[in-house]
Amino acid sequence: MGLEGTLKVFSLTEIFQMLGLQRKTGILSVEGEDDAITISFLGGSVVAAESAARRLDNRLGNLLLRAGYLTDEQLARILAVQRETRQRLGFLLVREGIVEPSELREALRLQISRIVYTAFRWPDGRFTFTQEGTVDYDADHMAPVSTETVLMEAAQIVDEWPFLEKKVGPLTSIYRRAPGVERLNLVIHQKNTPEGTLSVSRPEAETWRWIDGRRTVGDIMERAFLSDFEVMKGTVDLLARHLIEPGRIEEEAEPPASPEPVARAAATLPAGRALGLWAALAALAVLSAFVMPRNPANLFFRPAGDTREAADLMKAISLNRAVSVERAVRIYYDASGRYPRALEDLVVAGILDEDELRDPYDRFYRYILRAEEGKFGLYGRNARGQIDLDLSLERSLAPVSELRPAPGRQKEEKEKTEERPSVLVVE
């Protein structure tokens, strides 16, 4: 199965959910404005990641070097052996006894997380997924990471990053240790620390190690044995403790001048040539509108579900959203002691937004409550608007509990909660 599209059509979160739900094995390539990355999936779990801007092996060696796990001479020797043997850098480091397997596992996890979580902050980009029979990764030292774990951590990063960025400023910001505490020794979660020592979190201690009034926040992210998110969080916490203060901010390079608009360039041409230019552009636009939807490579310029690949992607995302709605129905029951009469009740209760009740085709899921049969069902539709049994979720009702006012509907009349029709259908 090969898929491609843009992150504005399908978010990276939805892509990860689909690949995890279907336990796919293959390579996901994502190309953004400043980098192109590849993420390897094995049975729906992340096992490797590469960055075109910064090769993993080089970053891994530099990270271990800067963290003090190996010396310049050791790294140079191991890289020379690697060039001759074509073996993994991590394997050689462990074989030579330079680093411990646990240290290598942490370094690999950290490097992969830096690559993967950075992509979740990209506003746009193109993606392709190629299904493979197997993928190559360091199985001896890299434990597969479930997509659920990745998405939970990514959600935290996406949610908190704007706040942290507001506090820290751009990555070109420079901080120095506050006067009077320059020589303070920060240790990780220790009790009864001696004078001149402060017990802090690991992100605080590791970030503090690199703050010297000269390095930018971006430089610290490259050097610290932390994820980018942890460096930002450590910096904010150190600021809150008044242990560091802002230094200077490097002057950003002046952005390149925007290319002259076609209209302005055309205005400098003779009238005949300008008219010809506009006619050529118009013809090109008409030709693009005619040809692009018919190009099989342009998956998302065609009607939704017009190809098998697009239909598979739409179905996987629709099923994932249906599972989220089904989970919300049970949350509603746990909070109110009864099931919603309509999906809109989930919105009134503040459990879901209205957009979360719609499938990828922007249609509401069909919700049926069969109280007499002790069941409820949630149904999605295919591209043609027909109920798709592959998108059907039928669940048994939980044991009847004492009815309590539903969230957001505390003032409903008592008879409305006691007399309910046996079947409720919401289109």
N, C-alpha and C positions, 0 to 999 in steps of 0.2 A: 504494500500500500504506500503510495507516494502522495503527499499533501503539500500544499504551499499556499501562502496568502500573506496578509499584512496583519500587524498587531492591532491595527485600528478596527479590523473586522472581527478577529478573534484574539482575545487577550492571552498573554502567556499563561495566566492562571487557568484559563479554560483549556488550553492545549495540554498543560501538565495534568489536569484532571482527566482529560480524555485518555492520554497515554497511560496514566496509572490505572484507570478504571478498566481499560482493555488489556492491561499487562503487556504492552507493546515492547518489542526489542528492536532497536534501531538508532539512527542518528538524527537529532534535531539540530538544524543549523539556523541561527538567528543573526541577521545582519542589521546593525544599527548605524547611526551616523558616524561614530568614532571607533567602532570595533565590530568584528565578526566572530561569533563564538559557535562552538559545536558542543552539544551535550549528549552523552551516550546513555541510553536506557537499556536495562536488562530486566525483562519481565515486569516492566512498569516502574522500576526503581532507577534512580540516578547512580551511575557507577564511575563516570569520568566526565571531564569538561576541559576544553581547550580554548585558548584565546589567540586570535591572529595578531593582536597588538602585543601580547606578552606570552611567550611560550611557557607552558606549565613547568617543564624541566628546569629552565633557567630561573623562573620565579621560585621554584621549590628549593634549588640550591642556594639562591641568594637569601631566601627567608631563613633557612637553617644556618647560613653563615652569619647573618646579622643577629640571629637569636643566640649565637654563641655555641651552637651544636657542632660546628666544624670550622676549620681554619681556611684561609685563602689557599694554602699549599695543598690541603686535603681536597678541597673542591676542584682545584686545577688538575690534580692527579686523577680524581674520579671521572672528571669530564673527558680527560684524555683516554681513559680506559673505555668509557662509554662510546666514544667515537670509533674505537677499534672493534668492540664487541657488539655494538648495537643493543646492549642490554639496558634495562630500565635504570635510571639514576637511583631510584629508591632501593632497588634490589642490590645494587653495588654498594650503597652506603651501609646497608644492614650487613651484607656479607663481609665487608671489611671491618665491621665492628665500630664504625664511626658514630652511628646513631642507633638508638634502640627502636625496635619495631613499633612500640607505642608512640614514640616521638614522631616517627615517619607517618603513622596513621593520622595523627593529629595534624601534621603539616599538610598531608594530602587533602584531608577534609577541609582544612582552612582555605587552601588554594582553590579547590573546586567551589566552595561556597562563595568566595570572592567573585568568581566569574559568573556563577549562576545568579546570585542575588543582585548583581549590578544590572543584569538584563531586565529584571522586574521593574526597574526604575526608568527604563527607556520609554519615551512617549510614543515612539513609532518604530517601525522596522519591518523587515520581511522575514518570513520563516519558511523552511521546508523540512519535511520529515520523510526519511527514507527507511522503510522497514528492512531489517536484516535478520539473518538466521542467528547470528551471534555478534557480539561486539568485543573489542579488545580493551582490557583494562587490567590494572594491577590487583588481581584477585587476592593475592597474598596479604596485601596491606590496606586495601580499600573496601570497607563494608558497604554494600548497597544502601542507599538512603531512600526511603519511601517517598513517593510524591506527596503524601499527606504531611510528612514532616517538613519537606521543602516548602509547601504552600503555607503551613502554619507560621514558619519563621519568616517567609517572604511577606506575609500579611502584616506581621509585627513591624518589619522593616519599612514597608510602604506606608504604614499608618504613622509611625513615629519619626521617620526620616525628616519630613518638613519641619517638625518642631526642633529636632536636633540641629538641622541646618540653619534654622533661624537663630539659634543660640550660638552656634560655632562660627557661622559665616561661611564664605567660600573656602574651597580646599586650599587656596593660596594664603589663607590666614596663618599668622605665626603667633605662637604663645610662648611666654617665658614664665619661669617659676617666680612666684610673688616674693618680694623682698622679705628677708628674714626666715624664709623656709626653704631656701635653695638646697640645703644639705639634709633636709628631712628624709628619713628612710621610710618608704612605704612598703608594707608587707601585706600579704594576702590572708585575710581572715585569721588573725592570731589574737589570742587573749593575753592579757597582762603584758603588753608590749613595753619594753624599756623606754626611758626618756629619749626623745629624738626620733621615735618610731611611731608610725600611725598605721593602724589596721584598716585596709580598704579592700575593695573588690579587685578581681583580677584585671578587668579592663582599666581601672584607675591606675593600678600599679604598673602595668605594662606601658600605658600611654605616658605616664609620668617619667618613665625611664628614657623616653626619646625627646621630651620637651626640653629645648635648650635655647630658645629665643632666636634660633636660626632656621630650623626645619619648619616647613609648612605642614599643615594638617595632611595634605596629600603625601608628602614625604614620609610622615609617620605611618600612614596606612601601608606604604610599601615595606617599611622596616619592622613594624611591630608584629609580634606573633599573635595577631588578633584579626578578626574580620573588620571590614570597613565600618560596619555598623557599631561594633564594639569600640573602635577608636573614637567614633563620634560620641557614643554614650559615655566613654571614659573621660573625654574632654569636657563634656557638659557637667559631669559629676565633680570633676576637679575645679571647674569654675564655681559651682555651687558651694564648694568648701573653701573658696577663696585661696586656693593653693596655687593657682596660676592666674595670669592676667594677659590681656591682649597685647601682642607686640605690634609690629608693623604688618601691613598687608601688602604683598608684592603688587606692583602696578601691573595691571593686566594689559596685554598687548592690544593695541588699537585694532578693532575688528576691520577686516578687509572691506574695501568699498564695495557696495552692492553693484552688480552689473547693471548697466544702463537698461532701462526698460526698452522693449522693442519699439514702443510708440515714440520715445524720445530719439532713438537711433534713426527711426524712419523719418523723423522730422528733418534730419540733416541731409537726407537724400533728395535728389531731384524728384519732382512730382511723379514722373513716369515710373521710376524705379521703386519709389515708396508704394505706389499702387500695386505694382507687381509683387512686392514683398507681402503685402497684406493678402493678395489673392492666393499666393502660395501657402501662407499660413492657414487660410480658410480651407483650402483644398486638403491640406494635411489633417486638419481637425476632422473633416468629414470622413476622410479615409480611415482615420483611427477609430472613429465611432462605429464604422462599418466592419472593420477587420478584427478589432480587439475582442469583441464578444465571441467571435468564431474561432479564435485561436485556442486550441485545447490546452495550451500551457497557461493561459490566463484564467485560472480556476475561478477567481472571485469576480471576474467581469461578466460571468455568465449567470443565468438565473439560478437562484439557490436550489441545490439538489439536482442540477442539470447533468452532473457527472456522478459516477459511482463514488469517486473519492470525496467529492463535496457532500454527497448524501451521507456517507459514512461518518464524516466529521460532524455534520449537523446532528446526526442521530446520537453520536456519543455525547455531544455537548447537551443536547436536549435531555438525554437520560440522566446526566449528572445534575442538571437543574431540577428535574423531576424528583430526584432523590433528596435534594435540598428542601423542596417544598414538602415532601412527605415527612422529613425530619421536623419541619416547622409545625406540621399538623400535630405531631406527637408532643412537641413542646407546648403547644396551645392546650392540649389535653392535660398535661402535667400541671399547668398553671391554673386551669379553670375547672377541671373535673369533668369536662365534656368536650366533644369534638366540634370543630367549627361548622356552622351551617353553610357557609360559603367561603371561598378562598379569600374574599375581601375581609373576612374577620381577622385574618392574619395580619393584614395591613393596619386595621383599626387597633389591634393589640400591640402594634409596634414590633412584631417579630420579623416581618419581611417588608420590603418596599414593593410597590406595585409592579415595578419593572422585573422583580425577581419571580413574579408569577407567570411570566411570559416565556415561551420557548424561543429558540434562535430565529424563528420566522415571525416573531413579535405577536404570537397568538397565545391566549390564556390556555392553561391546561384545563382539562375537563375533570371535575371533582364530583364523585358520587359517594354519598353516605348511605349505607344500607344498615340501619340500626337493627331491624328485625333479623337480619342474617348475621349480625355481629361483624360486619366488614365495612371497609371504605376503600375506594379505588381512586387512583390518579392516572390519567391517560393523556398521552401526547399524540401529536399528529405528524404525518410525514410531509414532504414538500408539496404534495397535492391537496393537503388539508384533510386527509383521511386518518381515522384513528389507527395507530400503529401498535400492534400487540407487543412488539419489542420494547415499546415505551410504556407498557402498562405496569402499574404497581398496585397490587391488591394486598391489603393487610387486614388482619383480624383486629377487632376492637379490644382495647384493654378492659379488664374487669370493671364493671360499673362502680363508680365511686360517688360519694356525696356531691351533689351538684353545688358548685360555687359560682358566683358571678363571673362571667367571662371577662378577660382583660379588655378594658375600654368600653364595656357594656354593663357596668354595674347597675344602671337604672332601668334595665329591661324588666318588663312586667313578668310576674311569676308564671302566668299561664303560658307564656311563650317558651319558657324553659321546660315546662312539663309536657306540653303537647307538641310533639315534633312529627312531621311526616316521616314515613319509613324510608323514603328515597328522596334525596335532594340532589338536583343536577344543576351545575353552574357551567354555562358555556363560556 
